[in-house]
């Protein structure tokens, strides 16, 4: 039997389409809300920003310096899930 390579990472929850439901670092009320991943160039960190309750934009702040960001939701948008904030 062939040995599995040690560089394969298995993450439970990714196959069911709802990986956030198993993420204990995210508060329960935000686990079901749509989110975008942001690389904050100002402080070299990553975080999620969540869709607002009106459904018009994704909003959030840098986890280190609190710089705000807003990504508008519209018909002319893109399907990317990872963004970079300056």
The first five atom37 places (N, CA, C, CB, O) and aatype in JSON, in Angstrom:
{
  "aatype": [20, 20, 20, 20, 20, 20, 20, 20, 20, 20, 20, 20, 20, 20, 20, 20, 20, 20, 20, 20, 20, 20, 20, 20, 20, 20, 20, 20, 20, 20, 20, 20, 20, 20, 20, 20, 20, 20, 20, 20, 20, 20, 20, 20, 20, 20, 20, 20, 20, 20, 20, 20, 20, 20, 20, 20, 20, 20, 20, 20, 20, 20, 20, 20, 20, 20, 20, 20, 20, 20, 20, 20, 20, 20, 20, 20, 20, 20, 20, 20, 20, 20, 20, 20, 20, 20],
  "atom_mask": [
    [1, 1, 1, 1, 1],
    [1, 1, 1, 1, 1],
    [1, 1, 1, 1, 1],
    [1, 1, 1, 1, 1],
    [1, 1, 1, 1, 1],
    [1, 1, 1, 1, 1],
    [1, 1, 1, 1, 1],
    [1, 1, 1, 1, 1],
    [1, 1, 1, 1, 1],
    [1, 1, 1, 1, 1],
    [1, 1, 1, 1, 1],
    [1, 1, 1, 1, 1],
    [1, 1, 1, 1, 1],
    [1, 1, 1, 1, 1],
    [1, 1, 1, 1, 1],
    [1, 1, 1, 1, 1],
    [1, 1, 1, 1, 1],
    [1, 1, 1, 1, 1],
    [1, 1, 1, 1, 1],
    [1, 1, 1, 1, 1],
    [1, 1, 1, 1, 1],
    [1, 1, 1, 1, 1],
    [1, 1, 1, 1, 1],
    [1, 1, 1, 1, 1],
    [1, 1, 1, 1, 1],
    [1, 1, 1, 1, 1],
    [1, 1, 1, 1, 1],
    [1, 1, 1, 1, 1],
    [1, 1, 1, 1, 1],
    [1, 1, 1, 1, 1],
    [1, 1, 1, 1, 1],
    [1, 1, 1, 1, 1],
    [1, 1, 1, 1, 1],
    [1, 1, 1, 1, 1],
    [1, 1, 1, 1, 1],
    [1, 1, 1, 1, 1],
    [1, 1, 1, 1, 1],
    [1, 1, 1, 1, 1],
    [1, 1, 1, 1, 1],
    [1, 1, 1, 1, 1],
    [1, 1, 1, 1, 1],
    [1, 1, 1, 1, 1],
    [1, 1, 1, 1, 1],
    [1, 1, 1, 1, 1],
    [1, 1, 1, 1, 1],
    [1, 1, 1, 1, 1],
    [1, 1, 1, 1, 1],
    [1, 1, 1, 1, 1],
    [1, 1, 1, 1, 1],
    [1, 1, 1, 1, 1],
    [1, 1, 1, 1, 1],
    [1, 1, 1, 1, 1],
    [1, 1, 1, 1, 1],
    [1, 1, 1, 1, 1],
    [1, 1, 1, 1, 1],
    [1, 1, 1, 1, 1],
    [1, 1, 1, 1, 1],
    [1, 1, 1, 1, 1],
    [1, 1, 1, 1, 1],
    [1, 1, 1, 1, 1],
    [1, 1, 1, 1, 1],
    [1, 1, 1, 1, 1],
    [1, 1, 1, 1, 1],
    [1, 1, 1, 1, 1],
    [1, 1, 1, 1, 1],
    [1, 1, 1, 1, 1],
    [1, 1, 1, 1, 1],
    [1, 1, 1, 1, 1],
    [1, 1, 1, 1, 1],
    [1, 1, 1, 1, 1],
    [1, 1, 1, 1, 1],
    [1, 1, 1, 1, 1],
    [1, 1, 1, 1, 1],
    [1, 1, 1, 1, 1],
    [1, 1, 1, 1, 1],
    [1, 1, 1, 1, 1],
    [1, 1, 1, 1, 1],
    [1, 1, 1, 1, 1],
    [1, 1, 1, 1, 1],
    [1, 1, 1, 1, 1],
    [1, 1, 1, 1, 1],
    [1, 1, 1, 1, 1],
    [1, 1, 1, 1, 1],
    [1, 1, 1, 1, 1],
    [1, 1, 1, 1, 1],
    [1, 1, 1, 1, 1]
  ],
  "atom_positions": [
    [[0.85, -1.18, 0.0], [0.0, 0.0, 0.0], [0.89, 1.23, 0.0], [-0.96, 0.0, 1.22], [1.85, 1.3, 0.77]],
    [[0.59, 2.21, -0.85], [1.39, 3.43, -0.96], [1.16, 4.33, 0.25], [1.06, 4.17, -2.26], [0.05, 4.47, 0.75]],
    [[2.24, 4.93, 0.69], [2.15, 5.85, 1.83], [1.71, 7.22, 1.34], [3.51, 5.95, 2.58], [2.18, 7.69, 0.3]],
    [[0.8, 7.85, 2.07], [0.33, 9.18, 1.7], [1.41, 10.2, 1.96], [-0.95, 9.53, 2.47], [2.13, 10.1, 2.96]],
    [[1.55, 11.19, 1.09], [2.54, 12.24, 1.33], [2.18, 13.04, 2.58], [2.63, 13.18, 0.11], [1.0, 13.2, 2.9]],
    [[3.19, 13.53, 3.29], [2.94, 14.27, 4.53], [2.55, 15.72, 4.3], [4.15, 14.21, 5.4], [2.28, 16.44, 5.27]],
    [[2.52, 16.17, 3.06], [2.17, 17.57, 2.79], [0.7, 17.77, 2.42], [3.03, 18.09, 1.68], [0.31, 18.89, 2.08]],
    [[-0.12, 16.74, 2.48], [-1.55, 16.87, 2.21], [-2.24, 17.32, 3.49], [-2.16, 15.53, 1.68], [-2.08, 16.71, 4.55]],
    [[-2.99, 18.4, 3.38], [-3.71, 18.95, 4.52], [-5.19, 18.65, 4.36], [-3.47, 20.48, 4.67], [-5.8, 19.02, 3.36]],
    [[-5.77, 17.99, 5.33], [-7.19, 17.69, 5.3], [-7.88, 18.6, 6.31], [-7.47, 16.19, 5.61], [-7.52, 18.63, 7.49]],
    [[-8.88, 19.34, 5.83], [-9.63, 20.24, 6.7], [-11.08, 19.81, 6.66], [-9.46, 21.74, 6.26], [-11.72, 19.88, 5.61]],
    [[-11.6, 19.37, 7.78], [-12.99, 18.93, 7.81], [-13.9, 20.14, 7.63], [-13.31, 18.19, 9.14], [-13.6, 21.24, 8.11]],
    [[-15.0, 19.93, 6.95], [-15.96, 21.0, 6.72], [-15.84, 21.64, 5.37], [-15.81, 22.03, 7.77], [-16.79, 22.28, 4.92]],
    [[-14.71, 21.5, 4.69], [-14.57, 22.13, 3.38], [-15.4, 21.42, 2.32], [-13.11, 22.14, 2.96], [-15.77, 22.03, 1.32]],
    [[-15.68, 20.16, 2.5], [-16.39, 19.4, 1.49], [-17.9, 19.59, 1.58], [-16.05, 17.95, 1.61], [-18.6, 19.26, 0.62]],
    [[-18.4, 20.1, 2.68], [-19.85, 20.25, 2.8], [-20.34, 21.61, 2.34], [-20.27, 20.02, 4.21], [-21.54, 21.88, 2.43]],
    [[-19.43, 22.49, 1.85], [-19.83, 23.78, 1.34], [-20.05, 24.83, 2.39], [-21.05, 23.64, 0.56], [-20.44, 25.95, 2.07]],
    [[-19.8, 24.5, 3.67], [-20.02, 25.46, 4.74], [-18.9, 25.34, 5.75], [-21.4, 25.24, 5.43], [-19.13, 24.93, 6.88]],
    [[-17.69, 25.69, 5.36], [-16.54, 25.52, 6.23], [-16.58, 26.42, 7.44], [-15.28, 25.78, 5.46], [-15.97, 26.11, 8.46]],
    [[-17.31, 27.54, 7.37], [-17.37, 28.45, 8.5], [-18.11, 27.84, 9.68], [-18.02, 29.75, 8.09], [-17.9, 28.26, 10.82]],
    [[-18.99, 26.87, 9.43], [-19.77, 26.29, 10.51], [-18.9, 25.53, 11.5], [-20.84, 25.37, 9.96], [-19.32, 25.29, 12.63]],
    [[-17.7, 25.13, 11.09], [-16.8, 24.41, 11.98], [-15.7, 25.29, 12.55], [-16.19, 23.25, 11.26], [-14.81, 24.8, 13.25]],
    [[-15.73, 26.57, 12.26], [-14.67, 27.5, 12.66], [-15.02, 28.09, 14.03], [-14.49, 28.63, 11.61], [-15.88, 28.96, 14.13]],
    [[-14.35, 27.63, 15.08], [-14.65, 28.08, 16.43], [-14.12, 29.49, 16.69], [-14.06, 27.12, 17.43], [-14.5, 30.09, 17.7]],
    [[-13.26, 30.03, 15.82], [-12.73, 31.37, 16.03], [-13.68, 32.45, 15.53], [-11.39, 31.51, 15.34], [-13.46, 33.63, 15.8]],
    [[-14.74, 32.07, 14.82], [-15.71, 33.01, 14.29], [-16.96, 32.93, 15.14], [-16.02, 32.72, 12.79], [-17.48, 31.84, 15.36]],
    [[-17.47, 34.08, 15.64], [-18.69, 34.05, 16.45], [-19.85, 33.4, 15.71], [-19.08, 35.45, 16.87], [-19.96, 33.54, 14.49]],
    [[-20.71, 32.7, 16.43], [-21.82, 31.94, 15.85], [-22.69, 32.82, 14.94], [-22.68, 31.32, 16.96], [-23.09, 32.36, 13.87]],
    [[-23.01, 34.06, 15.33], [-23.89, 34.91, 14.53], [-23.26, 35.3, 13.2], [-24.25, 36.15, 15.32], [-23.98, 35.7, 12.29]],
    [[-21.93, 35.21, 13.06], [-21.27, 35.55, 11.81], [-20.96, 34.33, 10.96], [-20.0, 36.31, 12.1], [-20.56, 34.49, 9.8]],
    [[-21.13, 33.15, 11.47], [-20.77, 31.94, 10.72], [-21.64, 31.73, 9.49], [-20.87, 30.74, 11.62], [-21.17, 31.14, 8.51]],
    [[-22.86, 32.19, 9.5], [-23.75, 31.99, 8.37], [-23.79, 33.2, 7.44], [-25.14, 31.68, 8.85], [-24.44, 33.15, 6.4]],
    [[-23.11, 34.29, 7.81], [-23.09, 35.5, 6.99], [-22.01, 35.38, 5.91], [-22.86, 36.75, 7.86], [-20.91, 34.91, 6.19]],
    [[-22.32, 35.82, 4.68], [-21.31, 35.82, 3.63], [-20.15, 36.75, 4.0], [-21.93, 36.26, 2.28], [-20.34, 37.77, 4.66]],
    [[-18.93, 36.38, 3.56], [-17.75, 37.15, 3.91], [-16.75, 37.14, 2.77], [-17.11, 36.62, 5.19], [-16.8, 36.29, 1.88]],
    [[-15.83, 38.1, 2.83], [-14.7, 38.18, 1.91], [-13.43, 38.13, 2.74], [-14.75, 39.49, 1.04], [-13.41, 38.56, 3.89]],
    [[-12.37, 37.62, 2.16], [-11.07, 37.59, 2.82], [-10.29, 38.82, 2.36], [-10.29, 36.27, 2.5], [-10.27, 39.15, 1.18]],
    [[-9.65, 39.5, 3.3], [-8.9, 40.73, 3.0], [-7.47, 40.62, 3.52], [-9.6, 41.96, 3.61], [-7.24, 40.25, 4.67]],
    [[-6.53, 40.94, 2.65], [-5.13, 41.1, 3.07], [-4.93, 42.59, 3.31], [-4.1, 40.54, 1.97], [-5.07, 43.4, 2.39]],
    [[-4.61, 42.95, 4.55], [-4.41, 44.34, 4.94], [-2.94, 44.69, 4.77], [-4.88, 44.58, 6.42], [-2.11, 44.33, 5.6]],
    [[-2.63, 45.4, 3.69], [-1.24, 45.78, 3.43], [-0.72, 46.77, 4.47], [-1.11, 46.38, 2.04], [0.49, 46.82, 4.71]],
    [[-1.59, 47.54, 5.08], [-1.17, 48.53, 6.07], [-0.45, 47.88, 7.25], [-2.38, 49.32, 6.58], [0.5, 48.45, 7.79]],
    [[-0.89, 46.7, 7.64], [-0.31, 46.03, 8.8], [0.15, 44.6, 8.52], [-1.31, 46.01, 9.92], [0.6, 43.9, 9.42]],
    [[0.03, 44.15, 7.27], [0.48, 42.81, 6.91], [-0.32, 41.7, 7.55], [1.91, 42.65, 7.28], [0.24, 40.67, 7.93]],
    [[-1.63, 41.89, 7.69], [-2.45, 40.86, 8.31], [-3.61, 40.48, 7.38], [-2.99, 41.35, 9.67], [-3.84, 41.13, 6.36]],
    [[-4.32, 39.44, 7.75], [-5.48, 38.95, 7.0], [-6.67, 38.89, 7.95], [-5.2, 37.55, 6.36], [-6.52, 38.64, 9.14]],
    [[-7.87, 39.12, 7.4], [-9.1, 38.94, 8.17], [-10.28, 38.81, 7.22], [-9.32, 40.12, 9.15], [-10.14, 38.91, 6.0]],
    [[-11.42, 38.59, 7.8], [-12.66, 38.53, 7.03], [-13.41, 39.85, 7.2], [-13.55, 37.34, 7.49], [-13.33, 40.5, 8.24]],
    [[-14.14, 40.24, 6.14], [-15.12, 41.31, 6.28], [-16.46, 40.7, 5.89], [-14.76, 42.58, 5.39], [-16.53, 39.87, 4.98]],
    [[-17.52, 41.12, 6.56], [-18.83, 40.49, 6.4], [-19.8, 41.4, 5.68], [-19.39, 40.1, 7.74], [-19.69, 42.63, 5.74]],
    [[-20.76, 40.78, 4.99], [-21.8, 41.54, 4.3], [-22.68, 42.23, 5.32], [-22.65, 40.62, 3.38], [-23.04, 41.65, 6.34]],
    [[-23.02, 43.49, 5.05], [-23.88, 44.23, 5.98], [-25.3, 43.67, 5.93], [-23.87, 45.74, 5.66], [-25.64, 42.91, 5.03]],
    [[-26.11, 44.06, 6.89], [-27.46, 43.5, 7.01], [-28.36, 43.94, 5.86], [-28.08, 43.91, 8.33], [-29.31, 43.24, 5.52]],
    [[-28.07, 45.1, 5.26], [-28.86, 45.58, 4.11], [-28.5, 44.82, 2.84], [-28.64, 47.08, 3.9], [-29.26, 44.85, 1.87]],
    [[-27.35, 44.12, 2.83], [-26.93, 43.37, 1.66], [-26.36, 44.23, 0.55], [-28.07, 42.59, 1.13], [-26.34, 43.81, -0.61]],
    [[-25.9, 45.43, 0.88], [-25.4, 46.37, -0.13], [-23.89, 46.42, -0.22], [-25.92, 47.75, 0.17], [-23.34, 46.91, -1.21]],
    [[-23.19, 45.92, 0.8], [-21.72, 46.01, 0.81], [-21.14, 45.06, 1.85], [-21.26, 47.46, 1.1], [-21.83, 44.6, 2.76]],
    [[-19.85, 44.79, 1.68], [-19.06, 44.09, 2.69], [-18.26, 45.16, 3.42], [-18.11, 42.97, 2.05], [-17.61, 45.98, 2.77]],
    [[-18.3, 45.18, 4.74], [-17.59, 46.21, 5.5], [-16.77, 45.58, 6.61], [-18.58, 47.24, 6.08], [-17.12, 44.51, 7.12]],
    [[-15.69, 46.25, 6.97], [-14.86, 45.76, 8.06], [-13.72, 46.72, 8.36], [-14.3, 44.39, 7.73], [-13.63, 47.8, 7.76]],
    [[-12.88, 46.32, 9.29], [-11.75, 47.14, 9.73], [-10.51, 46.26, 9.86], [-12.07, 47.84, 11.07], [-10.61, 45.07, 10.15]],
    [[-9.34, 46.87, 9.66], [-8.08, 46.17, 9.87], [-8.02, 45.73, 11.33], [-6.86, 47.08, 9.5], [-8.31, 46.54, 12.22]],
    [[-7.65, 44.49, 11.6], [-7.62, 44.01, 12.99], [-6.51, 44.65, 13.83], [-7.45, 42.52, 12.99], [-6.53, 44.54, 15.05]],
    [[-5.55, 45.3, 13.19], [-4.45, 45.9, 13.95], [-4.59, 47.41, 14.1], [-3.14, 45.59, 13.29], [-4.43, 47.93, 15.21]],
    [[-4.89, 48.13, 12.99], [-4.93, 49.6, 13.07], [-6.34, 50.17, 12.92], [-4.03, 50.2, 12.02], [-6.52, 51.38, 13.0]],
    [[-7.33, 49.32, 12.69], [-8.75, 49.69, 12.58], [-9.07, 50.53, 11.34], [-9.17, 50.45, 13.81], [-10.1, 51.2, 11.3]],
    [[-8.21, 50.5, 10.33], [-8.5, 51.2, 9.08], [-9.72, 50.56, 8.45], [-7.27, 51.17, 8.11], [-9.76, 49.34, 8.3]],
    [[-10.74, 51.37, 8.06], [-11.98, 50.78, 7.52], [-11.86, 50.45, 6.03], [-13.14, 51.75, 7.73], [-11.04, 51.02, 5.31]],
    [[-12.7, 49.5, 5.6], [-12.81, 49.16, 4.18], [-14.26, 48.83, 3.89], [-11.86, 47.97, 3.8], [-14.98, 48.3, 4.73]],
    [[-14.67, 49.14, 2.65], [-16.04, 48.86, 2.22], [-15.98, 48.38, 0.78], [-16.97, 50.13, 2.35], [-15.41, 49.06, -0.07]],
    [[-16.57, 47.22, 0.5], [-16.65, 46.68, -0.85], [-18.11, 46.64, -1.25], [-16.0, 45.26, -0.94], [-18.89, 45.87, -0.71]],
    [[-18.47, 47.49, -2.2], [-19.86, 47.61, -2.64], [-20.29, 46.35, -3.4], [-20.04, 48.85, -3.53], [-19.49, 45.75, -4.12]],
    [[-21.54, 45.96, -3.24], [-22.13, 44.83, -3.95], [-22.98, 45.4, -5.07], [-22.97, 43.91, -2.99], [-23.84, 46.24, -4.83]],
    [[-22.76, 44.94, -6.29], [-23.54, 45.43, -7.42], [-23.51, 44.46, -8.58], [-23.03, 46.79, -7.87], [-22.75, 43.49, -8.58]],
    [[-24.35, 44.72, -9.57], [-24.44, 43.84, -10.73], [-23.18, 43.89, -11.59], [-25.65, 44.22, -11.58], [-22.93, 42.96, -12.35]],
    [[-22.38, 44.94, -11.47], [-21.15, 45.07, -12.24], [-19.93, 44.56, -11.47], [-20.93, 46.52, -12.65], [-18.8, 44.84, -11.85]],
    [[-20.16, 43.83, -10.41], [-19.07, 43.34, -9.55], [-18.32, 42.16, -10.13], [-19.61, 42.97, -8.22], [-18.55, 41.74, -11.27]],
    [[-17.42, 41.62, -9.31], [-16.62, 40.46, -9.7], [-16.88, 39.32, -8.73], [-15.11, 40.82, -9.74], [-17.5, 39.52, -7.68]],
    [[-16.42, 38.14, -9.07], [-16.66, 36.95, -8.25], [-15.49, 36.6, -7.34], [-16.98, 35.77, -9.13], [-15.48, 35.52, -6.75]],
    [[-14.51, 37.46, -7.21], [-13.35, 37.19, -6.37], [-13.76, 37.13, -4.9], [-12.28, 38.27, -6.57], [-14.72, 37.78, -4.48]],
    [[-13.03, 36.34, -4.11], [-13.3, 36.21, -2.67], [-12.14, 36.73, -1.82], [-13.59, 34.77, -2.32], [-12.29, 36.85, -0.61]],
    [[-11.0, 37.03, -2.44], [-9.82, 37.51, -1.72], [-9.45, 38.87, -2.28], [-8.63, 36.51, -1.84], [-9.28, 39.03, -3.49]],
    [[-9.32, 39.87, -1.39], [-9.01, 41.22, -1.8], [-7.85, 41.76, -0.98], [-10.23, 42.12, -1.64], [-7.47, 41.2, 0.05]],
    [[-7.28, 42.86, -1.48], [-6.15, 43.49, -0.8], [-6.55, 44.94, -0.51], [-4.84, 43.41, -1.67], [-6.98, 45.67, -1.4]],
    [[-6.41, 45.35, 0.75], [-6.7, 46.72, 1.16], [-5.4, 47.45, 1.44], [-7.63, 46.74, 2.41], [-4.49, 46.9, 2.08]],
    [[-5.3, 48.67, 0.97], [-4.07, 49.46, 1.14], [-4.14, 50.36, 2.34], [-3.79, 50.3, -0.11], [-3.19, 51.09, 2.63]]
  ]
}
